[in-house]
Amino acid sequence: MLIPATRYRDCEAALVFLKDVLGLEEHAIYRSEDGKISHAEMKLGEGIMMFGPPNDGPFDVYMADPVEIGGRETTTIYAVITDVAGRYDRAVAGGAKVILPLEEQFYGGSSFTVADPEGHFWTFGDFDPRTGHA
């Protein structure tokens, strides 16, 4: 099982965006004594992703924020879903920046890619690489 993880400078805003705009659900939210998010786990179907703030830990020196590298991303999260058009409409209505619009893919199914407010890319599609079809 792969579990992607990322960092957000504003974890509270990320939590709201991931829930309200992209449709993920809270799995577990851990807060520091001052109430700030120190680690969060979000789920979509059977998938989980984790995030937290930059914390100058040993792993952080290997991570780049999209803002630091000209708005580019080195990877994207790909989420297999059934209602791609509905999720696209939700993301656009919620203000997500469209990177690649909703379109049919040559390998099957349809997908789209949006950026969250901190520039991380999210791709949603109905092609499931585990089965080889939409």
C-alpha positions in Angstrom: 0.0 0.0 0.0 1.3 3.5 -0.9 0.4 6.4 1.4 1.4 9.8 0.0 2.5 12.5 2.4 3.0 16.2 1.9 3.6 19.4 3.8 1.4 22.5 4.0 2.4 25.9 5.4 -1.2 26.5 6.4 -2.6 23.2 7.6 -5.9 24.6 8.6 -6.6 26.0 5.2 -5.4 22.7 3.6 -7.8 20.7 5.8 -10.8 22.9 4.7 -9.8 22.7 1.0 -9.2 18.9 1.1 -12.6 18.3 2.7 -14.8 21.0 1.2 -13.4 21.3 -2.3 -11.8 17.9 -3.1 -14.1 15.8 -1.0 -11.7 13.9 1.2 -12.7 12.9 4.7 -10.9 13.3 8.0 -9.4 10.1 9.2 -7.3 11.4 12.1 -6.2 14.9 13.0 -3.4 15.4 15.6 -2.9 18.8 17.2 -0.1 20.3 19.3 -0.8 21.7 22.7 -1.5 25.1 21.1 -4.1 23.6 18.9 -2.2 23.6 15.6 -2.3 20.6 13.3 0.9 18.7 13.7 -0.2 15.6 11.6 -3.3 14.9 9.6 -4.6 11.8 7.8 -7.3 12.2 5.1 -9.1 9.4 3.3 -10.8 9.0 0.0 -12.4 5.6 -0.4 -9.8 3.1 0.8 -6.9 5.5 0.2 -5.2 7.6 2.8 -2.9 10.6 2.5 -1.1 12.4 5.3 0.1 16.0 5.7 1.6 18.3 8.3 3.5 21.5 8.6 7.2 22.0 7.7 9.0 21.3 10.9 12.7 21.4 10.0 12.9 17.6 10.6 15.4 15.4 8.9 13.0 14.5 6.0 12.0 18.1 5.3 15.4 19.0 3.7 14.5 16.6 0.9 11.1 18.1 0.2 10.3 21.1 -2.0 7.3 23.4 -1.8 5.9 24.1 -5.2 6.3 27.8 -4.5 10.0 27.3 -4.0 10.4 25.6 -7.4 8.4 28.0 -9.6 5.0 26.5 -9.1 6.0 23.1 -10.5 5.4 19.8 -8.8 7.5 16.7 -8.8 4.6 14.2 -8.4 0.8 14.1 -8.3 -1.7 12.2 -6.2 -3.9 10.1 -8.5 -7.2 9.2 -6.9 -9.5 6.6 -8.6 -13.1 7.6 -8.3 -16.4 6.8 -10.0 -18.0 10.2 -10.6 -15.1 12.1 -12.3 -17.4 14.8 -13.8 -19.1 15.5 -10.5 -15.7 15.8 -8.7 -14.5 18.1 -11.4 -17.5 20.4 -11.0 -17.0 20.4 -7.2 -13.3 21.3 -7.5 -13.9 24.0 -10.0 -16.8 25.5 -8.0 -14.6 25.4 -4.9 -11.9 27.5 -6.6 -9.3 24.8 -7.4 -6.9 25.9 -10.1 -7.4 23.6 -13.1 -4.0 22.3 -14.4 -5.5 19.8 -16.9 -9.2 19.9 -17.6 -11.6 17.0 -17.5 -11.0 14.9 -20.6 -11.0 11.3 -21.9 -7.7 9.5 -21.8 -6.2 7.4 -24.6 -5.6 4.6 -22.1 -9.2 4.6 -20.9 -11.4 6.5 -18.7 -11.3 10.2 -18.0 -9.4 12.4 -15.6 -8.5 16.0 -14.6 -5.8 17.6 -12.5 -6.1 20.6 -10.2 -3.7 22.4 -7.9 -4.6 23.1 -4.3 -3.9 26.6 -2.8 -0.3 25.7 -2.0 0.3 24.3 -5.5 0.2 20.6 -4.9 -1.3 18.7 -7.8 -4.3 16.3 -7.5 -5.4 14.1 -10.3 -8.8 12.4 -10.2 -9.8 9.7 -12.7 -11.9 6.6 -13.2 -9.1 4.6 -14.9 -7.9 2.0 -12.3 -4.4 0.8 -13.1 -4.9 -2.2 -10.9 -7.6 -3.6 -13.2 -6.5 -1.8 -16.5 -9.9 -0.2 -17.2 -12.4 2.4 -16.0 
